[in-house]
Amino acid sequence: MKALLISMDLMFITRVKEVAQAKGGTVLVVKSEAALESAATELKEEAAGVVLVDLERCPVSLDRLQEIISELPRAAWRIVSFYSHVHVDTAADAKARGLGEVLPRSKFVQLLPQLFGVI
């Protein structure tokens, strides 16, 4: 299973990669808008996967992120955004923009192994 992780948090990137590897998946990490645009072009060819968006350490504006993610085949790609529990305004904005499931980071960490096992 292929995953796209949009984050600049090195410790969290390592954690997600470890979980993915344990589940037989791969993670493409995006740390810039240009990298996201390139990755999105490649991922349009993939059958399915998951996009993981770190709303706290996202290298792309939510406006641009919304545009790029909207171009992915939504039936094939599961979008999961996560946020720090103190940034409820960011979570509300992400929900309003349709950036997939929006979860507190603690809940996301709990569900992370399942995300790689489901798709």
C-alpha positions, 0 to 999 in steps of 0.5 A: 500500500502506498501512502503520501505523508505531507509533513515536516516533522522528522520524528513523526515522519520516522514513526509513520515510515516504521509503521508502514514498513511493518505493514508492508507499505511504503511512504512518500514524504512531501516537504514542499509544495513543488514536491507535493505537486510532483507526487500528486501527478505520480499518484494519479496513476496509482490504484489506491492509497492514503494521503496523510496530512499533518495540519500542524507541520504542513509545508503547503497552504491549506488552499493549495493543499485542497486544490491538489488533493481534489485532483486525486481520484477520491474513490481510490484515495483515503485522506486523513488529516491530523492536528494538535488538540490545541489547534481546533480552529485548524481542524475546523478549517480542514473539515470545511475544506473537505480534507478527509477525516480530520483527527486529533494527533493522539487519535491518528497515532492510535489508528495509524497501524489500521490505516496501513492495514485497511487499504 
